[in-house]
């Protein structure tokens, strides 16, 4: 399969399985799928979001870029790209405020980070 075919197939898969996801999520997902399936796709062509950062790192932990078949990479990264924001995403967001992060994802990441460092109140004074 060629780059454009894999990209389009990933857009269609994401739109079918996550129809309410923001468009940037579909575009980011498709760019990571390409990265996982096609060796010549460079990392800097992947849309940078906290979600794609987590997904790309998962690809690197298991194989070289381009070393996956379409269904393998979809199974591997779909939760990272479409599922709830988790601590991995939040830690990436804390270090890198990517231009294409969706506002709902940013809010979820901020809440997770705030919950890691809760404010404790003793006798009416804030201790942070």
N, C-alpha and C positions, 0 to 999 in steps of 0.2 A: 504494500500500500504506500502511496505517496503522502507527503506532508499534508497537503490540502484535503485529501480523502480522510485521513485519520482525524484531522482537526474538525472537519464537518461531521464525521461520525460521532466524535466526542460531544460536539455541540448538541446534536440530535439526542444522544443518550442522556445528557444532563437535562435538556429541556423536557424530555419524556418522563424521567424519574423525579425531577425536582422542578416542576413547572412554575412554582412561585418564587424560585430563587432569583436574586437580582441578575441582570444581564452580565455584570462584571464577573460573577461567580462562574457562569457558563464559559465565558471567554478565558478566564484563568484556568479552569479545569481543563479545557481543550488544549491550552498551551502546555500544561504539565503532561497530559496524555501524550502529546507529540514528543515531548522531551523523553518520556519513558520508552517510547516505541521506535524512535528514529535517531540513530547515532549522530547524524550530522546536525541535529538541532542543538543550538548553543543555549546554555543556561540563561544568558542575558536576554534572550528573546521571550522567555517566560514572563507573563504578566506578574509583577511583584506585589504580592499580598502576604499577610501573615499565613493565610491558608496554603498558598502555593509554596511558601518557604518550608513549612512543615512537610508537605507532600514530597517536595524535591529531596529533602533530607532523607525521607523514608526510601526513596528510590536509590539514593547513593548508599544507604546502609545495606541494601540487599543485592544490587547489581549495578553495572555500569549503565549510564544513560543509553537508550536504544536497545537495551537487552530484554525488553518485555514485549509480549504480545498484547494486543489491545485489551482483551478481557482481563488479563493479569493485572495490568496497570490500573484499570478501572476499579477492579476489586480492591486493590491496594490503597488507592488514594481517594476514593469517592467520599468516604466518611470525613477525611481531612478537609476536603474541598466543599462539602455540602452539609456535614453534620454540625452539631453544636460546637461552639468555641470552647476549647478545653485549655488546660494550663499550658500545654506546649504552644498553642497559638498565642496565648496571653503573654508568655515570656518573650516570644518573637516580637510581638507588638511593642512591648515595653522597651526593647532595644532598637527597633526599626519602625518608624512610623511611615509605612509605605503609602504612596500616593493613591493607590487603587483599593485600599482597604475600605470595605463598605461600612457605613456609619453604625449599623446594627452590630456588626462584628466588633468594631472599636468599643462600643458601649459594653458589650458582653466581656471583652478582654479587660476593660477598666474595672468592671465589677469583680471579676476574678482576682485581679491584682489587689484591689482594696480589701477583699476578704482574706487575703494572705497576711495583711498587716492591719488587723482591726484596731480601732481606737478603744482603749479601755478607760472607763470613767470611775475614779475613786473620789468619793466625797464631793462630787460636783465639779472637779477639775479634770481637764482632759490630759491624759498621759499618752503620748504617741511614741 
